[in-house]
Amino acid sequence: MKRQEFINQLMERANGTPCERGEAFAPANIALCKYWGKRNAELNLPVNSSLSISLGSLGTRTVVRYAECADGVFLNGEAAPRAFSARVSAYLDLFRRGRQFFEVRTENTIPTAAGLASSASGFAALVKALDELLGWGFSLCELSMLARVGSGSASRSLFDGFAVWHMGQRADGMDSFAEGFSEDWKELRVGILEVSNAWKKVGSTEGMNRTRETSELFEAWPAQAQCDYDELRTAIAAKDFPMFGKTAENNAMAMHATMMAAWPPLCYWLPQTVSLMQEVWCAREGGLDLYFTMDAGPNLKLLFLEESRAAVKALFPMVQVVEPFA
Ligand code: PMV
């Protein structure tokens, strides 16, 4: 099935009222059980279910209007880089009626494409804004499927707090959607350690495809991801922080191991990434309940509880602390 057919099938359910403009915010999300590997690249259908935590007010705000004779894409107040505009316009092609053009103004409160999941909040904010402008009247679950087509992880950015993206089984992708779950965890903190905010050389789609095609270790990934997913759900329900942190960190390391065993090898880490990881391991040996996760980029996201905030700040003075349930 082609992307366009999938979108057309969903559009048959639209029944809202169009507006002159659409505006929406979506949070960035950090996967604790990662999405890595597509079973269908055309529809962005994953080989495993994933689970994330959204970052509250860190994310993307987007305004969409109709434009006269061409799309205009703006990022943080300036004309967006060509690759960025091209990706947005290609996505908008899926929804155009005839010679219809859009102006998209997007503001990020996080560095773009630094592995801080800004494509996730970007596509999630865009579909919410389009829902208002074009009057689809879709549920969050339906919007998560539209966002998924733009960027898989964007499906989870429709929700605050914890979210899961069900991999689904169907070939047409109609059961591959995200949803939030009611559990919260007031004391949970995410610490962002930015190593570099440069644009990454190998995007996540290329990284996933290369890994899936060439890495011997990838065979073990879907089963590990399923186990980690189950353990994280158990740990969250029981508020078992050591189990939660260990599972998330191990899941991230396993994902990166599959990439390193790809050919050509894929390593998103920089020297500073490794030294920060070692500082975390050292602090943990010293008794601090501190874990990390990482996406397709060099930055670390620390996981800890409020009671450890002072110790974490002392160790990493540059850390940006996020309270996901504030
Ligand atoms: O949504 P994409 O295509 O940018 O892929 C995201 C992949 C990871 O960030 C590495 C993992 C995840 O689940 O967010």
Residues whose N, C-alpha, C, O or C-beta is under 5 A from the ligand:
A	BS01	PMV	A31 C33 K34 Y35 S50 S119 S151 G152 S153 A154 S204 T205 D295 A296
